[in-house]
Amino acid sequence: MQTAKISEIFLSYQGEGPYASSRQLFLRFYGCNKSCVFCDTLLESYKTFTKDNLMGKVLDFEGDYNELVLTGGEPLLFPEFISGFLVLFKNYRENPIYLETNGTLPEALEKVIDQVDIVAMDFKLPSSTGGTDDVWASHERFAGIAAAKELIIKAVVTGSTDFKDIKRMASVIGGLGQDGIDIVLQPVTAANGLVTEPDEEMLYYFKKHIEKETRGNVMIFGQMHKCLGIR
């Protein structure tokens, strides 16, 4: 029997990117394969669900939301579960499926891409995250798969973000050959004291370069839900 670890199920408003202010039902999956220095989602507990148990909880919320959001943690740690659950979900609801992911598990994405409608993919820039992993090959493969659906790309920018990472990200996005992709540069919310915020000049310089190299819709957008004090 397929199961997944879920930390939270809650209604709220999207706080990031082009869907900001959309009322959404969030399924927060437990666990992550990355450890970003700026992570603001420290999950301490979870409940184990079968797809039928989870569907029962989701139905309790009726239809008072726009998109169903799979978030984390990293939801793609549970690809078989998600694929089966979404088939079940679509028997009851017509809400679009919005996947929030760190963009490093392309093999898992292949297992669910047919069931999702919107992929909100992070680029984990090494100079921002404090990580040492080489994420570029997995990001390139992931973006290529995700581009079959509505794709939103986000990168957290800190005071330590290196322009070479911005150039590498722009190169990957440009290689998709699609105009008008929504690309979000998100200034870090420096609440934990481990990172510094980027300055205005840096953000502008990054934005102009990405626009030039990708012909994307580049926006600088913070975490609206943090400003409003909501989840």
C-alpha positions as a Markdown table, in Angstrom:
| # | Residue | x | y | z |
|---|---|---|---|---|
| 1 | Met | 0.0 | 0.0 | 0.0 |
| 2 | Gln | 1.4 | 3.4 | -1.0 |
| 3 | Thr | 1.6 | 6.0 | 1.7 |
| 4 | Ala | 3.1 | 9.5 | 2.2 |
| 5 | Lys | 4.1 | 11.6 | 5.1 |
| 6 | Ile | 2.0 | 14.8 | 5.3 |
| 7 | Ser | 2.8 | 17.6 | 7.8 |
| 8 | Glu | -0.1 | 20.0 | 7.1 |
| 9 | Ile | -3.3 | 20.3 | 5.2 |
| 10 | Phe | -4.6 | 23.9 | 5.2 |
| 11 | Leu | -6.4 | 26.6 | 3.2 |
| 12 | Ser | -4.5 | 29.9 | 2.6 |
| 13 | Tyr | -3.4 | 32.3 | -0.1 |
| 14 | Gln | -0.5 | 31.9 | -2.4 |
| 15 | Gly | 2.2 | 34.3 | -1.3 |
| 16 | Glu | 4.8 | 33.9 | -4.1 |
| 17 | Gly | 4.9 | 34.7 | -7.9 |
| 18 | Pro | 2.2 | 35.2 | -10.5 |
| 19 | Tyr | -0.4 | 33.3 | -8.5 |
| 20 | Ala | -0.1 | 35.5 | -5.4 |
| 21 | Ser | -3.4 | 36.0 | -3.6 |
| 22 | Ser | -5.0 | 32.9 | -5.2 |
| 23 | Arg | -6.9 | 31.0 | -2.5 |
| 24 | Gln | -5.4 | 27.5 | -2.5 |
| 25 | Leu | -5.6 | 24.2 | -0.6 |
| 26 | Phe | -2.1 | 23.2 | 0.5 |
| 27 | Leu | -0.8 | 19.7 | 1.1 |
| 28 | Arg | 2.5 | 20.0 | 2.8 |
| 29 | Phe | 4.7 | 16.9 | 2.4 |
| 30 | Tyr | 7.3 | 16.0 | 5.0 |
| 31 | Gly | 11.0 | 15.6 | 4.2 |
| 32 | Cys | 13.4 | 17.2 | 1.8 |
| 33 | Asn | 16.5 | 16.2 | -0.1 |
| 34 | Lys | 18.1 | 19.6 | 0.2 |
| 35 | Ser | 19.3 | 21.7 | 3.1 |
| 36 | Cys | 19.2 | 25.4 | 2.1 |
| 37 | Val | 20.6 | 27.8 | 4.6 |
| 38 | Phe | 17.6 | 30.1 | 4.2 |
| 39 | Cys | 14.9 | 27.4 | 4.6 |
| 40 | Asp | 11.9 | 28.7 | 6.4 |
| 41 | Thr | 9.9 | 25.5 | 6.5 |
| 42 | Leu | 11.2 | 23.4 | 9.4 |
| 43 | Leu | 8.9 | 20.4 | 9.7 |
| 44 | Glu | 8.9 | 18.6 | 13.0 |
| 45 | Ser | 5.9 | 16.2 | 12.7 |
| 46 | Tyr | 3.8 | 14.4 | 10.2 |
| 47 | Lys | 1.0 | 11.9 | 9.8 |
| 48 | Thr | 1.1 | 9.0 | 7.4 |
| 49 | Phe | -1.7 | 8.9 | 4.8 |
| 50 | Thr | -2.9 | 6.4 | 2.2 |
| 51 | Lys | -4.3 | 8.1 | -0.9 |
| 52 | Asp | -7.9 | 7.3 | 0.2 |
| 53 | Asn | -7.3 | 8.7 | 3.7 |
| 54 | Leu | -5.9 | 11.9 | 2.2 |
| 55 | Met | -8.7 | 12.2 | -0.3 |
| 56 | Gly | -11.2 | 12.0 | 2.6 |
| 57 | Lys | -9.4 | 14.9 | 4.3 |
| 58 | Val | -9.3 | 17.0 | 1.1 |
| 59 | Leu | -13.0 | 16.5 | 0.5 |
| 60 | Asp | -13.7 | 18.0 | 4.0 |
| 61 | Phe | -12.6 | 21.3 | 2.5 |
| 62 | Glu | -15.3 | 21.1 | -0.2 |
| 63 | Gly | -14.4 | 23.3 | -3.2 |
| 64 | Asp | -13.6 | 26.7 | -1.6 |
| 65 | Tyr | -10.3 | 27.2 | -3.3 |
| 66 | Asn | -8.7 | 27.6 | -6.7 |
| 67 | Glu | -5.6 | 25.3 | -7.0 |
| 68 | Leu | -4.6 | 22.2 | -5.1 |
| 69 | Val | -1.0 | 22.8 | -4.1 |
| 70 | Leu | 1.5 | 20.0 | -3.5 |
| 71 | Thr | 4.3 | 21.6 | -1.4 |
| 72 | Gly | 6.9 | 20.7 | 1.2 |
| 73 | Gly | 9.5 | 19.9 | 2.1 |
| 74 | Glu | 9.8 | 18.2 | -1.2 |
| 75 | Pro | 6.6 | 16.5 | -2.5 |
| 76 | Leu | 8.5 | 14.6 | -5.2 |
| 77 | Leu | 10.0 | 12.3 | -2.6 |
| 78 | Phe | 6.6 | 10.5 | -3.0 |
| 79 | Pro | 6.1 | 10.4 | -6.8 |
| 80 | Glu | 4.1 | 7.1 | -6.9 |
| 81 | Phe | 1.8 | 8.2 | -4.1 |
| 82 | Ile | 1.2 | 11.6 | -5.8 |
| 83 | Ser | 0.5 | 10.0 | -9.2 |
| 84 | Gly | -2.1 | 7.7 | -7.7 |
| 85 | Phe | -3.6 | 10.3 | -5.4 |
| 86 | Leu | -4.1 | 12.8 | -8.3 |
| 87 | Val | -5.9 | 10.3 | -10.4 |
| 88 | Leu | -8.3 | 9.8 | -7.5 |
| 89 | Phe | -8.5 | 13.5 | -6.8 |
| 90 | Lys | -9.6 | 14.2 | -10.4 |
| 91 | Asn | -12.5 | 11.9 | -10.0 |
| 92 | Tyr | -14.0 | 14.3 | -7.5 |
| 93 | Arg | -12.6 | 17.8 | -8.2 |
| 94 | Glu | -11.6 | 19.9 | -11.3 |
| 95 | Asn | -9.2 | 22.2 | -9.5 |
| 96 | Pro | -5.8 | 22.7 | -11.2 |
| 97 | Ile | -2.8 | 20.9 | -9.6 |
| 98 | Tyr | 0.0 | 23.3 | -8.6 |
| 99 | Leu | 3.3 | 21.6 | -7.8 |
| 100 | Glu | 5.9 | 23.4 | -5.7 |
| 101 | Thr | 9.3 | 21.7 | -5.9 |
| 102 | Asn | 13.0 | 22.3 | -5.6 |
| 103 | Gly | 13.5 | 21.1 | -9.2 |
| 104 | Thr | 16.2 | 18.5 | -8.5 |
| 105 | Leu | 14.3 | 15.2 | -9.0 |
| 106 | Pro | 13.6 | 14.9 | -12.7 |
| 107 | Glu | 13.0 | 11.2 | -12.6 |
| 108 | Ala | 10.3 | 11.7 | -10.0 |
| 109 | Leu | 8.7 | 14.5 | -12.0 |
| 110 | Glu | 8.4 | 12.2 | -15.0 |
| 111 | Lys | 6.1 | 10.0 | -12.9 |
| 112 | Val | 3.6 | 12.8 | -12.1 |
| 113 | Ile | 3.9 | 15.3 | -15.0 |
| 114 | Asp | 0.8 | 14.0 | -16.7 |
| 115 | Gln | -1.3 | 14.7 | -13.6 |
| 116 | Val | -0.1 | 18.3 | -12.8 |
| 117 | Asp | -1.1 | 21.5 | -14.5 |
| 118 | Ile | 1.4 | 24.1 | -13.0 |
| 119 | Val | 5.0 | 23.4 | -12.0 |
| 120 | Ala | 6.6 | 26.1 | -9.7 |
| 121 | Met | 10.2 | 25.1 | -9.9 |
| 122 | Asp | 13.0 | 26.5 | -7.7 |
| 123 | Phe | 16.5 | 27.0 | -9.0 |
| 124 | Lys | 18.7 | 26.2 | -6.0 |
| 125 | Leu | 21.6 | 28.6 | -6.8 |
| 126 | Pro | 24.6 | 27.3 | -4.9 |
| 127 | Ser | 25.8 | 30.8 | -3.9 |
| 128 | Ser | 22.3 | 31.4 | -2.4 |
| 129 | Thr | 21.6 | 28.1 | -0.7 |
| 130 | Gly | 25.1 | 27.5 | 0.8 |
| 131 | Gly | 25.1 | 24.1 | -0.7 |
| 132 | Thr | 27.9 | 22.3 | -2.5 |
| 133 | Asp | 25.9 | 20.0 | -4.7 |
| 134 | Asp | 26.1 | 20.4 | -8.5 |
| 135 | Val | 22.4 | 21.0 | -9.2 |
| 136 | Trp | 22.7 | 22.2 | -12.8 |
| 137 | Ala | 22.3 | 19.0 | -14.7 |
| 138 | Ser | 19.3 | 18.0 | -12.6 |
| 139 | His | 17.8 | 21.5 | -13.0 |
| 140 | Glu | 18.3 | 21.4 | -16.8 |
| 141 | Arg | 16.6 | 18.0 | -17.1 |
| 142 | Phe | 13.8 | 19.0 | -14.7 |
| 143 | Ala | 13.0 | 22.2 | -16.5 |
| 144 | Gly | 12.9 | 20.4 | -19.9 |
| 145 | Ile | 10.2 | 18.0 | -18.5 |
| 146 | Ala | 8.3 | 20.8 | -16.6 |
| 147 | Ala | 8.1 | 23.0 | -19.7 |
| 148 | Ala | 5.4 | 20.7 | -21.1 |
| 149 | Lys | 3.1 | 22.3 | -18.6 |
| 150 | Glu | 2.7 | 25.9 | -17.2 |
| 151 | Leu | 6.1 | 26.5 | -15.8 |
| 152 | Ile | 7.0 | 29.1 | -13.1 |
| 153 | Ile | 10.7 | 29.4 | -12.2 |
| 154 | Lys | 11.8 | 30.9 | -8.8 |
| 155 | Ala | 15.2 | 31.6 | -7.4 |
| 156 | Val | 15.9 | 33.0 | -3.9 |
| 157 | Val | 18.4 | 35.8 | -4.1 |
| 158 | Thr | 20.6 | 36.7 | -1.1 |
| 159 | Gly | 23.4 | 39.2 | -0.5 |
| 160 | Ser | 25.8 | 36.3 | -1.4 |
| 161 | Thr | 24.2 | 35.3 | -4.7 |
| 162 | Asp | 26.9 | 35.2 | -7.4 |
| 163 | Phe | 26.3 | 36.6 | -10.9 |
| 164 | Lys | 27.8 | 33.4 | -12.4 |
| 165 | Asp | 24.8 | 31.4 | -10.9 |
| 166 | Ile | 22.4 | 33.9 | -12.4 |
| 167 | Lys | 24.1 | 33.5 | -15.8 |
| 168 | Arg | 24.0 | 29.7 | -15.5 |
| 169 | Met | 20.3 | 29.8 | -14.7 |
| 170 | Ala | 19.5 | 32.2 | -17.5 |
| 171 | Ser | 21.3 | 29.8 | -19.9 |
| 172 | Val | 19.3 | 26.8 | -18.8 |
| 173 | Ile | 16.0 | 28.8 | -19.1 |
| 174 | Gly | 17.0 | 30.2 | -22.5 |
| 175 | Gly | 17.8 | 26.7 | -23.7 |
| 176 | Leu | 14.1 | 25.8 | -23.3 |
| 177 | Gly | 13.3 | 27.9 | -26.3 |
| 178 | Gln | 10.1 | 29.3 | -24.8 |
| 179 | Asp | 9.1 | 33.0 | -24.6 |
| 180 | Gly | 7.2 | 34.4 | -21.7 |
| 181 | Ile | 8.1 | 32.0 | -18.9 |
| 182 | Asp | 7.3 | 33.5 | -15.5 |
| 183 | Ile | 10.6 | 33.9 | -13.7 |
| 184 | Val | 10.6 | 35.1 | -10.1 |
| 185 | Leu | 13.6 | 36.5 | -8.3 |
| 186 | Gln | 12.7 | 36.3 | -4.6 |
| 187 | Pro | 14.7 | 38.4 | -2.2 |
| 188 | Val | 15.4 | 36.3 | 0.8 |
| 189 | Thr | 13.5 | 36.8 | 4.0 |
| 190 | Ala | 16.5 | 37.1 | 6.3 |
| 191 | Ala | 14.7 | 36.0 | 9.5 |
| 192 | Asn | 17.2 | 33.5 | 10.7 |
| 193 | Gly | 20.2 | 35.7 | 10.8 |
| 194 | Leu | 22.2 | 33.3 | 8.6 |
| 195 | Val | 21.8 | 35.2 | 5.3 |
| 196 | Thr | 21.8 | 38.8 | 4.2 |
| 197 | Glu | 19.3 | 40.4 | 1.9 |
| 198 | Pro | 20.3 | 41.5 | -1.6 |
| 199 | Asp | 20.4 | 45.2 | -2.5 |
| 200 | Glu | 18.3 | 47.0 | -5.1 |
| 201 | Glu | 21.1 | 47.4 | -7.6 |
| 202 | Met | 21.9 | 43.7 | -7.5 |
| 203 | Leu | 18.3 | 42.7 | -8.1 |
| 204 | Tyr | 18.0 | 45.1 | -11.0 |
| 205 | Tyr | 21.2 | 43.9 | -12.6 |
| 206 | Phe | 20.1 | 40.2 | -12.3 |
| 207 | Lys | 16.6 | 41.0 | -13.7 |
| 208 | Lys | 17.9 | 42.8 | -16.8 |
| 209 | His | 20.4 | 40.0 | -17.6 |
| 210 | Ile | 17.7 | 37.3 | -17.3 |
| 211 | Glu | 15.3 | 39.3 | -19.5 |
| 212 | Lys | 17.9 | 39.7 | -22.1 |
| 213 | Glu | 18.9 | 36.0 | -22.2 |
| 214 | Thr | 15.5 | 34.4 | -21.9 |
| 215 | Arg | 12.8 | 36.7 | -23.1 |
| 216 | Gly | 11.0 | 35.7 | -20.0 |
| 217 | Asn | 8.6 | 37.5 | -17.8 |
| 218 | Val | 11.0 | 38.4 | -14.9 |
| 219 | Met | 9.5 | 39.8 | -11.7 |
| 220 | Ile | 11.1 | 40.7 | -8.3 |
| 221 | Phe | 8.6 | 39.4 | -5.8 |
| 222 | Gly | 9.0 | 38.8 | -2.0 |
| 223 | Gln | 7.0 | 36.5 | 0.2 |
| 224 | Met | 3.6 | 38.2 | 0.4 |
| 225 | His | 2.3 | 35.7 | 3.0 |
| 226 | Lys | 5.1 | 36.6 | 5.4 |
| 227 | Cys | 4.1 | 40.3 | 5.1 |
| 228 | Leu | 0.5 | 39.4 | 5.9 |
| 229 | Gly | 1.4 | 37.0 | 8.7 |
| 230 | Ile | -0.4 | 34.0 | 7.1 |
| 231 | Arg | 0.9 | 30.6 | 6.1 |
